[in-house]
Amino acid sequence: MIRIVLASLGLTLVLAGCTSNIGPNAYSVSSVGQVNRSVAATVISVRDVDVTGTTGIGATTGVAAGATAGSVIGGGARSNILGAIGGAVIGGLAGAAIERNATEQHAVEYVVQTSNGNLMTLVQGPTPRLAEGDKVLLLYGSPSRLVVDPR
């Protein structure tokens, strides 16, 4: 039984550790070959932010592991049920906390002003870091991104 609990918690850590790459240099396979609109802009504000990415896998795995572990506590059907419920609650909270901490990333929020005067905000990975006043291209897409204007 302990092996099941440890395996479940290990799986939670592995799955929660699979964070998305939020950098501007990372493209998904489905983005290759897609044409995106680009707009010239100037960076007017730069701010560090944290990005939390939870999928619910940690909480779900924690509930299952906690319920399994809690059900073996006690000496009767009633205490096994109460143990499973208590274990599920505690396991769910622990799994969610592990996942939240494992998937948190640092990022940068940029406010840019486009060549036609519109203000837009975009959050992306911290490298390469842009500075206020930098001339950039705002690339529309999924995800959108800012890159240095090479012109």
C-alpha positions as CSV (number, residue, x, y, z in Angstrom):
1,M,0.0,0.0,0.0
2,I,2.8,2.4,0.9
3,R,4.4,1.6,-2.6
4,I,1.1,2.8,-4.3
5,V,1.1,6.0,-2.3
6,L,4.8,6.7,-3.0
7,A,4.3,5.9,-6.7
8,S,1.3,8.2,-6.9
9,L,3.1,11.1,-5.3
10,G,6.1,10.5,-7.5
11,L,3.9,10.6,-10.6
12,T,2.4,13.9,-9.3
13,L,5.9,15.4,-9.1
14,V,6.8,14.2,-12.6
15,L,3.6,15.4,-14.2
16,A,3.6,18.7,-12.3
17,G,7.2,19.3,-13.4
18,C,6.2,19.3,-17.1
19,T,5.8,23.0,-17.4
20,S,5.1,24.9,-20.6
21,N,7.9,26.7,-22.3
22,I,6.8,30.4,-22.2
23,G,9.9,31.8,-23.9
24,P,9.6,33.7,-27.2
25,N,12.0,31.3,-28.9
26,A,9.8,28.2,-28.4
27,Y,7.4,27.2,-31.1
28,S,5.0,24.3,-31.1
29,V,4.9,21.9,-34.0
30,S,1.5,23.2,-35.1
31,S,3.0,26.7,-35.4
32,V,5.5,25.7,-38.1
33,G,4.4,26.9,-41.5
34,Q,1.8,29.2,-40.1
35,V,1.7,32.8,-41.3
36,N,1.3,35.4,-38.5
37,R,0.7,39.1,-38.6
38,S,3.5,41.3,-37.2
39,V,3.2,44.9,-36.0
40,A,6.0,47.3,-35.2
41,A,6.0,48.5,-31.6
42,T,8.0,50.2,-28.9
43,V,8.4,48.7,-25.4
44,I,7.1,51.3,-22.9
45,S,6.9,49.2,-19.7
46,V,8.7,46.1,-18.4
47,R,7.6,44.3,-15.2
48,D,8.7,40.9,-13.7
49,V,5.7,38.6,-13.0
50,D,5.2,35.0,-11.9
51,V,3.2,32.5,-14.0
52,T,1.5,29.6,-12.2
53,G,0.4,26.8,-14.4
54,T,-1.8,24.2,-12.8
55,T,-3.6,21.4,-14.6
56,G,-5.3,19.7,-11.7
57,I,-3.3,16.6,-12.1
58,G,-1.5,17.1,-8.8
59,A,-4.7,17.4,-6.9
60,T,-6.3,14.5,-8.6
61,T,-3.3,12.2,-8.0
62,G,-3.1,13.5,-4.4
63,V,-6.8,12.6,-3.8
64,A,-6.3,9.1,-5.1
65,A,-3.1,8.5,-3.2
66,G,-4.5,10.0,0.0
67,A,-7.7,8.0,-0.2
68,T,-5.7,4.8,-0.8
69,A,-3.4,5.5,2.1
70,G,-6.2,6.6,4.4
71,S,-8.4,3.6,3.7
72,V,-5.9,1.2,5.3
73,I,-6.0,3.1,8.6
74,G,-8.3,1.8,11.3
75,G,-9.8,-1.5,12.1
76,G,-13.2,-1.6,10.5
77,A,-15.3,-0.6,7.6
78,R,-16.4,2.7,9.2
79,S,-12.9,3.8,10.1
80,N,-11.6,2.7,6.7
81,I,-14.2,5.0,5.0
82,L,-13.4,7.9,7.3
83,G,-9.7,7.4,6.7
84,A,-10.2,7.3,3.0
85,I,-12.2,10.6,3.1
86,G,-9.6,12.3,5.3
87,G,-6.7,11.0,3.2
88,A,-8.4,12.2,0.0
89,V,-8.8,15.7,1.4
90,I,-5.3,15.9,2.7
91,G,-3.8,14.3,-0.4
92,G,-5.7,16.6,-2.7
93,L,-4.5,19.7,-0.8
94,A,-0.9,18.4,-0.8
95,G,-1.0,17.4,-4.5
96,A,-2.3,20.8,-5.5
97,A,0.4,22.6,-3.5
98,I,3.1,20.4,-5.0
99,E,1.9,21.0,-8.5
100,R,1.5,24.8,-8.0
101,N,5.1,25.1,-6.7
102,A,6.5,22.8,-9.4
103,T,4.9,24.6,-12.3
104,E,5.5,28.2,-11.2
105,Q,7.7,30.2,-13.6
106,H,9.2,33.6,-13.8
107,A,8.2,35.8,-16.7
108,V,8.1,39.4,-17.9
109,E,5.1,41.6,-18.7
110,Y,5.7,44.0,-21.5
111,V,3.4,46.9,-22.4
112,V,4.1,48.1,-25.9
113,Q,2.8,50.9,-28.1
114,T,2.2,49.9,-31.7
115,S,3.0,52.2,-34.6
116,N,-0.6,53.3,-34.8
117,G,-0.7,54.2,-31.1
118,N,-2.5,51.2,-29.6
119,L,-1.3,49.9,-26.3
120,M,-0.9,46.1,-25.9
121,T,0.3,43.9,-23.0
122,L,2.0,40.6,-23.5
123,V,3.6,38.2,-21.0
124,Q,6.5,35.9,-22.1
125,G,9.5,34.2,-20.7
126,P,12.4,36.2,-19.2
127,T,15.0,35.6,-21.9
128,P,15.9,37.4,-24.0
129,R,14.9,40.4,-21.9
130,L,13.7,43.5,-23.6
131,A,14.1,47.0,-22.2
132,E,11.9,50.2,-22.2
133,G,12.4,52.0,-25.5
134,D,13.4,48.8,-27.5
135,K,11.9,48.6,-31.0
136,V,10.1,45.3,-31.3
137,L,7.8,43.3,-33.5
138,L,4.6,42.0,-32.0
139,L,4.0,38.7,-33.6
140,Y,0.4,37.6,-33.5
141,G,-0.2,33.9,-33.1
142,S,-0.7,31.2,-30.5
143,P,1.1,32.2,-28.5
144,S,1.8,35.8,-29.5
145,R,5.4,37.0,-28.8
146,L,7.7,40.0,-28.9
147,V,11.0,39.9,-30.7
148,V,13.6,42.6,-31.4
149,D,12.9,44.5,-34.6
150,P,15.9,43.8,-36.8
151,R,15.3,46.7,-39.2
